[in-house]
Amino acid sequence: MRLVTLLALPATLLATPSLASSKVTVAFGEARFSARYSQGVNLDLLLTTPEGTPIDGTQACRTAAAPEAPCTLAVELRRDGSDDVVLVTAPDVAVDAAGRARARLTLVDGRHGGAAFTSSPDGLAHTLTVRFRGAGVPLPDVTDPECAAGANDVVDGRLCPQSGTSTLAVFPEVPALEFAQDVVMGLGETVTLFASIADETGDADLAGEAPDGSAARPLAGVPIRFAYDVDGDGRPSADEFFPDAVLTNDEGVAAFDFTADPAFVIAGIAEAGLHAEFAGDNRYAIARTSTRLTVNASTPDPARTIIEVTPDSLDANGADEAVIRVRLVDENGNILGADSPAADVAITTDLGRLLDTVERSPLDGTYSQTLQSGRAGGVATILVTVDGEAAGEATVAIVGPEGCTCSGLSGGPFAAVLALVLRRRRRR
C-alpha cells in the first residue's frame, strides 16, 4: 500500500522573522487524502507568517521562562460529526528551523490514545486538526482580541495560537482469506474445512516511515461463513451459505465440518465448489475465497452399470473389431469417474474373441475391452461383472455371408466341407 503523506507547501528561503507579527499560519500541502485501517500516515506540516515566510521553530517560541523551548504542534483526528478525539499523535511535535514539523498517525485501534476509530467502504470522513499552541508571556489565548482575525500586529514577542485542518477518508483494509487445502472426499463423508484470514501487511509500526507493518497479522475472532456451490455457477448465492458463521481462532483460522450429503451434493470435480466469506466490519473489507471440491461417488451399484458397444455389428471375417465400454454408477445415480476407487470389472463373450484385458481410462474412469469377430456368424452375448457380481449384458451381431447371423452349418469349416460334397454329387 502506498505511503500517505501530507506534502508541505513549497519551501521558501529560510528567514528568521522578527517577532513583530503575532500571526502564524499552519499549512497542509493537500486539502484531502485517504488511508486504510491499520496503516501509518506521515504528515509534513509547515508554519509560516501570513506572508509565507517560514517560522524558525527552534527560536521563535523561546521565552525567558523557557529559553530552550522550540515551537510545538499537537495533531488530533476526529470522526466527522463526533466530539470524540479518536486518535492523537504523541504531544509536542517540534517545529524545526525551516518551519517544518513531522508527525505520524498510526490508524490502529487508536493506539496513540483516545477511542478506537472506524472505517467504511465509502471512506469514513475524519477531520485532522493541527494546533499551534502559541508562544509568549503571557501566552495568548485564542479568544485574545489581539489574536482575532484582522487585529493589528502586536510587537510584544507573542505568537497567537493557530490551527489548520484537513480531511482524512479512512477506508477498510483488504484482508487475505484463503482455504488451507483443496478438498477430496466421498459422497456421504464429512471433512473439516480450514480457512484462514489475515492482514497481509500487518499493522503499521507506531514509529518509522512505512505505511504498513513488516509481517502479516492473523485476524482473530472474526466470523467466517462457508458455502457449497449447489448450482455449479462458480459463485455462491445467499441460499447456498450454511447458516452458522464460525469465529476464527487466535491464528486467524476458522474450522467447519462439511458433509457431502447426497441430497444436494453432486459427485464430480468443481473448481470452485466450496466458498468462504468474511462479510467485513468497521475495520476490514469483505473478503471471499474458494477452493476445488472433488466428490467421489460411493461404491458402484452393479444393477446401474452402463454397457456400450461400438459398433453394434461386425462382419464375420475374423478381423472386425468393436469396443466394449463399461461405466460404473453408484446407488445415487452418480457416474464413477477416474477419481473413484477402481473396481474389478470382468467382460466375457460367447462368440468372437476378446483382445488383451480390461483397461481403465485415467481420464474418465471408463472400463473398456475390444471384441474381435471370428468366422462364424451369430449374435454375441457380452456379460459384465463388477466385483464378482453380475452387472448386465449387451449383444453384438456378427454378420456372415449374405447378411446371415446364423450359426452352426451356416459358416466356418463345416460349411466349406458341405459345399465340396455338393459339388461332387452334381458331377455324378
C-alpha positions as CSV (number, residue, x, y, z in Angstrom):
1,M,0.0,0.0,0.0
2,R,1.2,3.5,-0.7
3,L,2.5,5.9,1.8
4,V,0.1,8.6,2.5
5,T,1.9,11.9,3.1
6,L,0.7,15.4,3.5
7,L,3.1,17.4,1.4
8,A,4.3,20.7,2.7
9,L,3.8,23.9,0.8
10,P,6.7,24.9,-1.4
11,A,9.7,25.8,0.7
12,T,10.8,29.4,0.8
13,L,14.1,30.7,1.7
14,L,14.8,30.3,5.4
15,A,14.4,33.6,7.2
16,T,14.3,34.1,10.9
17,P,11.4,36.5,11.4
18,S,11.3,39.3,13.9
19,L,8.5,38.7,16.4
20,A,6.7,41.8,15.3
21,S,3.9,39.6,14.0
22,S,1.5,37.7,16.3
23,K,0.0,35.6,13.5
24,V,1.2,32.2,12.5
25,T,-0.2,30.0,9.6
26,V,-0.3,26.2,9.9
27,A,-0.4,24.7,6.4
28,F,-1.1,21.4,4.8
29,G,0.0,20.6,1.3
30,E,-3.2,18.8,0.3
31,A,-6.8,19.5,1.1
32,R,-8.0,15.9,1.1
33,F,-6.3,12.4,1.2
34,S,-7.1,8.9,2.3
35,A,-5.7,5.9,4.2
36,R,-6.7,2.4,5.2
37,Y,-7.3,1.0,8.6
38,S,-4.0,-0.3,10.2
39,Q,-1.9,2.0,8.1
40,G,0.6,4.7,9.2
41,V,0.1,8.2,7.9
42,N,3.1,10.6,7.8
43,L,2.3,14.3,8.0
44,D,4.6,17.1,6.7
45,L,3.5,20.4,8.1
46,L,4.7,24.0,7.7
47,L,4.5,27.0,10.0
48,T,4.8,30.4,8.2
49,T,4.0,34.0,8.7
50,P,0.9,35.3,6.9
51,E,3.3,36.4,4.2
52,G,4.5,32.9,3.7
53,T,7.9,33.2,5.4
54,P,8.8,30.0,7.4
55,I,8.9,30.4,11.2
56,D,12.2,29.3,12.8
57,G,10.6,26.8,15.1
58,T,13.9,26.4,17.1
59,Q,13.9,30.1,18.1
60,A,10.5,31.7,17.7
61,C,8.9,30.2,20.7
62,R,11.7,30.7,23.2
63,T,10.9,32.9,26.2
64,A,12.7,33.9,29.4
65,A,10.7,31.3,31.2
66,A,11.6,28.6,28.6
67,P,14.8,29.7,26.9
68,E,15.3,26.4,25.0
69,A,11.7,25.5,24.1
70,P,11.0,25.0,20.4
71,C,7.7,25.7,18.8
72,T,5.4,22.7,19.1
73,L,2.3,21.3,17.4
74,A,-0.4,18.9,18.5
75,V,-2.3,16.7,16.0
76,E,-5.7,15.2,16.5
77,L,-8.1,13.2,14.5
78,R,-11.9,13.3,14.9
79,R,-14.6,11.4,13.2
80,D,-16.8,13.8,11.4
81,G,-19.9,14.6,13.4
82,S,-18.3,13.4,16.6
83,D,-16.9,15.3,19.6
84,D,-14.7,12.3,20.5
85,V,-11.0,12.5,19.7
86,V,-10.5,9.1,18.2
87,L,-6.7,9.4,17.5
88,V,-4.0,11.8,18.6
89,T,-0.3,11.8,18.0
90,A,2.3,12.0,20.7
91,P,2.2,15.5,22.2
92,D,4.6,18.3,21.4
93,V,5.6,17.7,17.8
94,A,8.6,20.0,17.4
95,V,8.9,22.5,14.6
96,D,12.4,22.8,13.0
97,A,14.4,25.8,11.8
98,A,12.7,25.7,8.4
99,G,9.3,25.8,10.0
100,R,8.6,22.2,9.3
101,A,7.2,19.5,11.6
102,R,6.9,15.8,11.0
103,A,4.1,13.9,12.7
104,R,2.8,10.4,12.3
105,L,-0.7,8.9,12.8
106,T,-1.0,5.1,13.2
107,L,-4.5,4.1,12.4
108,V,-4.8,1.0,14.6
109,D,-7.3,1.0,17.4
110,G,-6.5,4.5,18.5
111,R,-3.0,3.3,19.6
112,H,-1.9,6.9,20.3
113,G,-4.7,7.3,22.8
114,G,-8.4,8.1,22.6
115,A,-11.2,5.8,21.4
116,A,-10.8,3.3,18.5
117,F,-11.8,4.8,15.2
118,T,-13.7,3.1,12.3
119,S,-13.7,2.9,8.5
120,S,-16.2,2.3,5.8
121,P,-16.2,1.2,2.2
122,D,-17.0,4.7,1.1
123,G,-14.2,6.2,3.2
124,L,-15.4,7.4,6.6
125,A,-14.5,11.0,6.8
126,H,-12.3,12.2,9.7
127,T,-11.1,15.7,10.4
128,L,-7.4,16.2,11.0
129,T,-6.6,19.3,13.1
130,V,-3.1,20.6,13.7
131,R,-2.8,23.0,16.6
132,F,0.0,25.5,17.3
133,R,-0.2,26.4,21.0
134,G,1.3,29.9,20.6
135,A,4.2,31.4,22.5
136,G,5.0,34.4,24.7
137,V,4.4,35.7,28.1
138,P,1.6,35.8,29.0
139,L,0.7,33.0,26.5
140,P,-2.1,34.4,24.2
141,D,-5.4,32.7,24.2
142,V,-7.4,32.0,21.0
143,T,-10.0,34.5,22.4
144,D,-7.4,37.2,22.9
145,P,-8.6,40.3,20.9
146,E,-5.0,40.7,19.7
147,C,-5.3,37.3,18.0
148,A,-8.6,37.9,16.3
149,A,-8.8,38.0,12.6
150,G,-7.8,41.4,11.3
151,A,-6.3,42.5,14.5
152,N,-3.2,44.8,14.3
153,D,0.1,43.1,14.8
154,V,1.5,43.4,18.3
155,V,5.1,44.0,18.9
156,D,5.5,42.0,22.1
157,G,7.1,38.8,21.0
158,R,3.9,36.7,21.4
159,L,2.6,34.3,18.8
160,C,-1.1,33.6,18.7
161,P,-2.5,30.0,18.9
162,Q,-3.5,28.8,15.4
163,S,-4.8,25.6,13.8
164,G,-5.1,24.1,10.4
165,T,-7.5,21.3,9.3
166,S,-7.7,18.7,6.6
167,T,-9.9,15.7,5.8
168,L,-8.8,12.1,6.1
169,A,-11.0,9.4,4.5
170,V,-10.4,6.1,6.1
171,F,-11.2,3.0,4.0
172,P,-11.2,-0.6,5.2
173,E,-8.1,-2.7,5.0
174,V,-8.5,-5.6,2.5
175,P,-7.7,-8.9,4.3
176,A,-6.5,-12.1,2.6
177,L,-8.8,-15.1,3.1
178,E,-7.9,-18.5,1.8
179,F,-8.6,-22.2,2.2
180,A,-5.8,-24.4,3.6
181,Q,-6.5,-27.2,1.1
182,D,-8.3,-28.5,-2.0
183,V,-10.9,-31.0,-0.8
184,V,-11.2,-34.6,-1.9
185,M,-14.0,-36.7,-0.3
186,G,-16.6,-39.3,-1.0
187,L,-20.4,-38.8,-1.1
188,G,-21.7,-39.1,2.4
189,E,-18.3,-38.4,4.0
190,T,-17.5,-35.4,6.4
191,V,-14.3,-33.4,6.2
192,T,-13.2,-30.4,8.2
193,L,-12.6,-27.3,6.2
194,F,-10.0,-24.8,7.3
195,A,-10.0,-21.1,6.1
196,S,-7.5,-18.5,7.4
197,I,-7.8,-14.7,7.2
198,A,-5.0,-12.2,7.8
199,D,-4.0,-8.6,7.3
200,E,-1.1,-9.5,4.9
201,T,0.8,-6.3,5.5
202,G,0.1,-6.2,9.3
203,D,-0.3,-3.1,11.5
204,A,1.9,-0.2,10.9
205,D,4.6,0.5,13.4
206,L,4.0,3.3,15.8
207,A,7.2,4.9,14.8
208,G,9.0,4.9,11.5
209,E,8.0,5.8,8.0
210,A,6.4,2.7,6.4
211,P,2.7,2.8,5.8
212,D,2.3,-0.9,6.7
213,G,3.8,-3.4,9.1
214,S,6.6,-5.7,8.4
215,A,4.7,-9.0,8.8
216,A,1.2,-10.4,8.3
217,R,-1.2,-10.4,11.3
218,P,-3.9,-13.1,11.7
219,L,-7.4,-11.7,12.3
220,A,-8.7,-13.5,15.4
221,G,-12.3,-13.6,16.5
222,V,-13.9,-12.6,13.1
223,P,-16.8,-14.6,11.7
224,I,-16.3,-16.7,8.5
225,R,-19.2,-18.3,6.6
226,F,-19.0,-21.3,4.3
227,A,-21.0,-22.2,1.3
228,Y,-21.4,-25.1,-1.2
229,D,-22.0,-24.1,-4.8
230,V,-25.1,-26.2,-5.4
231,D,-25.9,-24.9,-8.9
232,G,-22.3,-25.1,-10.0
233,D,-22.1,-21.5,-11.4
234,G,-18.9,-20.8,-9.5
235,R,-20.3,-18.1,-7.1
236,P,-22.4,-18.7,-4.0
237,S,-25.8,-17.2,-3.7
238,A,-27.3,-16.3,-0.3
239,D,-29.2,-19.5,0.0
240,E,-26.1,-21.6,-0.7
241,F,-24.4,-20.4,2.5
242,F,-24.6,-22.6,5.7
243,P,-26.5,-20.6,8.3
244,D,-23.9,-20.5,11.1
245,A,-20.7,-18.5,10.9
246,V,-17.5,-19.7,12.6
247,L,-15.2,-17.4,14.6
248,T,-11.5,-17.6,13.8
249,N,-9.1,-18.7,16.5
250,D,-6.0,-16.8,17.6
251,E,-4.2,-17.9,14.5
252,G,-7.0,-16.5,12.3
253,V,-8.3,-19.9,11.3
254,A,-11.9,-21.0,11.1
255,A,-12.8,-24.7,11.1
256,F,-16.0,-26.0,9.6
257,D,-17.3,-29.6,9.2
258,F,-18.7,-30.2,5.8
259,T,-20.7,-33.3,4.8
260,A,-21.2,-34.3,1.2
261,D,-24.9,-35.0,1.6
262,P,-26.1,-36.9,-1.5
263,A,-29.4,-34.9,-1.1
264,F,-27.7,-31.8,-2.6
265,V,-24.1,-32.6,-3.2
266,I,-23.2,-33.8,-6.7
267,A,-20.3,-36.2,-7.4
268,G,-17.5,-34.9,-9.6
269,I,-15.0,-32.1,-9.7
270,A,-15.9,-28.4,-9.1
271,E,-13.1,-25.9,-9.5
272,A,-14.9,-23.5,-7.1
273,G,-17.1,-25.9,-5.3
274,L,-16.6,-24.6,-1.7
275,H,-16.6,-20.9,-0.7
276,A,-15.7,-18.9,2.4
277,E,-16.6,-15.3,3.1
278,F,-15.8,-12.7,5.6
279,A,-18.6,-10.1,5.5
280,G,-16.4,-7.2,6.6
281,D,-16.6,-4.9,9.6
282,N,-15.7,-1.3,10.5
283,R,-12.0,-2.1,10.0
284,Y,-11.7,-4.7,7.3
285,A,-13.4,-5.0,3.9
286,I,-15.3,-8.0,2.5
287,A,-13.1,-11.0,1.6
288,R,-14.1,-14.1,-0.3
289,T,-12.2,-17.2,-1.5
290,S,-13.0,-20.6,-3.0
291,T,-11.4,-24.0,-3.4
292,R,-11.7,-27.0,-5.6
293,L,-14.0,-29.8,-4.4
294,T,-13.7,-33.3,-5.7
295,V,-16.5,-35.6,-4.6
296,N,-16.1,-39.2,-5.4
297,A,-19.3,-41.2,-5.8
298,S,-20.0,-44.1,-3.4
299,T,-19.4,-47.8,-4.2
300,P,-20.8,-49.0,-7.6
301,D,-24.2,-50.4,-7.9
302,P,-23.9,-53.3,-10.4
303,A,-27.6,-53.0,-11.4
304,R,-27.0,-49.5,-12.7
305,T,-23.9,-50.3,-14.8
306,I,-24.0,-48.8,-18.3
307,I,-22.6,-51.0,-21.1
308,E,-22.0,-49.6,-24.6
309,V,-20.6,-51.4,-27.7
310,T,-19.4,-49.6,-30.7
311,P,-20.2,-50.6,-33.4
312,D,-23.1,-52.9,-32.6
313,S,-22.5,-55.3,-35.6
314,L,-19.4,-56.9,-37.1
315,D,-18.7,-58.9,-40.3
316,A,-17.7,-62.5,-39.7
317,N,-14.3,-62.0,-41.3
318,G,-12.1,-62.7,-38.3
319,A,-10.8,-59.1,-38.3
320,D,-13.6,-56.7,-37.5
321,E,-13.5,-55.1,-34.0
322,A,-15.9,-53.4,-31.6
323,V,-15.1,-51.6,-28.4
324,I,-17.0,-52.5,-25.2
325,R,-17.2,-49.7,-22.7
326,V,-18.4,-50.1,-19.2
327,R,-19.4,-47.1,-17.0
328,L,-20.0,-47.7,-13.3
329,V,-22.8,-45.9,-11.4
330,D,-23.4,-45.6,-7.7
331,E,-26.6,-46.1,-5.8
332,N,-27.4,-42.3,-6.1
333,G,-27.1,-42.3,-9.9
334,N,-23.6,-40.7,-10.0
335,I,-21.3,-42.0,-12.7
336,L,-18.0,-43.1,-11.1
337,G,-15.1,-41.2,-12.7
338,A,-11.4,-41.5,-12.6
339,D,-11.2,-40.2,-9.1
340,S,-13.3,-43.0,-7.7
341,P,-11.6,-46.2,-6.4
342,A,-11.0,-48.8,-9.0
343,A,-13.4,-51.8,-9.2
344,D,-12.8,-55.4,-10.5
345,V,-14.6,-55.3,-13.9
346,A,-14.7,-58.5,-16.0
347,I,-16.1,-59.0,-19.5
348,T,-16.9,-62.3,-21.3
349,T,-18.4,-63.2,-24.6
350,D,-19.9,-66.4,-26.2
351,L,-18.9,-65.5,-29.8
352,G,-15.9,-63.9,-31.3
353,R,-12.9,-63.3,-29.0
354,L,-11.8,-60.6,-26.5
355,L,-8.4,-59.0,-27.1
356,D,-6.0,-58.1,-24.3
357,T,-7.5,-57.3,-20.9
358,V,-10.0,-54.8,-19.5
359,E,-8.4,-51.3,-19.3
360,R,-9.5,-48.4,-17.1
361,S,-9.3,-44.8,-18.6
362,P,-7.3,-42.4,-16.4
363,L,-9.4,-39.6,-17.8
364,D,-13.0,-40.6,-17.1
365,G,-12.8,-43.9,-15.3
366,T,-14.4,-45.9,-18.1
367,Y,-13.5,-49.6,-18.4
368,S,-13.1,-51.0,-21.9
369,Q,-12.0,-54.1,-23.9
370,T,-12.0,-54.9,-27.6
371,L,-14.2,-57.7,-29.2
372,Q,-12.9,-59.2,-32.5
373,S,-15.2,-61.2,-34.8
374,G,-14.5,-64.7,-35.8
375,R,-15.5,-66.6,-39.0
376,A,-18.8,-67.7,-37.5
377,G,-21.9,-65.5,-37.8
378,G,-24.3,-65.1,-35.0
379,V,-25.3,-62.9,-32.0
380,A,-22.5,-62.4,-29.4
381,T,-23.7,-62.0,-25.9
382,I,-21.4,-59.9,-23.7
383,L,-21.6,-60.4,-20.0
384,V,-20.1,-57.9,-17.5
385,T,-19.4,-58.5,-13.8
386,V,-18.4,-55.9,-11.2
387,D,-16.6,-57.1,-8.2
388,G,-17.8,-60.6,-9.0
389,E,-21.5,-59.6,-9.2
390,A,-23.4,-59.7,-12.5
391,A,-23.8,-56.2,-13.9
392,G,-25.7,-56.6,-17.1
393,E,-25.2,-57.7,-20.7
394,A,-25.1,-56.4,-24.3
395,T,-25.3,-58.1,-27.7
396,V,-23.3,-57.7,-31.0
397,A,-24.5,-59.0,-34.3
398,I,-21.7,-60.9,-36.2
399,V,-22.9,-61.0,-39.8
400,G,-21.8,-63.8,-42.1
401,P,-22.1,-64.1,-45.9
402,E,-25.2,-62.5,-47.5
403,G,-26.1,-60.9,-44.1
404,C,-26.6,-64.2,-42.3
405,T,-26.2,-64.1,-38.5
406,C,-26.9,-67.8,-38.2
407,S,-24.5,-70.2,-36.6
408,G,-23.6,-73.9,-36.9
409,L,-23.9,-75.1,-40.5
410,S,-24.1,-71.6,-41.8
411,G,-20.5,-70.8,-41.7
412,G,-17.0,-71.9,-40.8
413,P,-15.0,-75.0,-41.9
414,F,-18.2,-77.2,-41.8
415,A,-19.8,-75.0,-44.4
416,A,-16.8,-75.3,-46.7
417,V,-16.8,-79.2,-46.5
418,L,-20.6,-79.3,-47.2
419,A,-20.1,-77.2,-50.3
420,L,-17.4,-79.5,-51.6
421,V,-19.7,-82.6,-51.1
422,L,-22.5,-81.0,-53.0
423,R,-20.2,-80.2,-56.0
424,R,-19.1,-83.8,-56.1
425,R,-22.7,-85.1,-56.2
426,R,-23.5,-82.8,-59.2
427,R,-20.6,-84.2,-61.2
428,R,-22.0,-87.7,-60.9
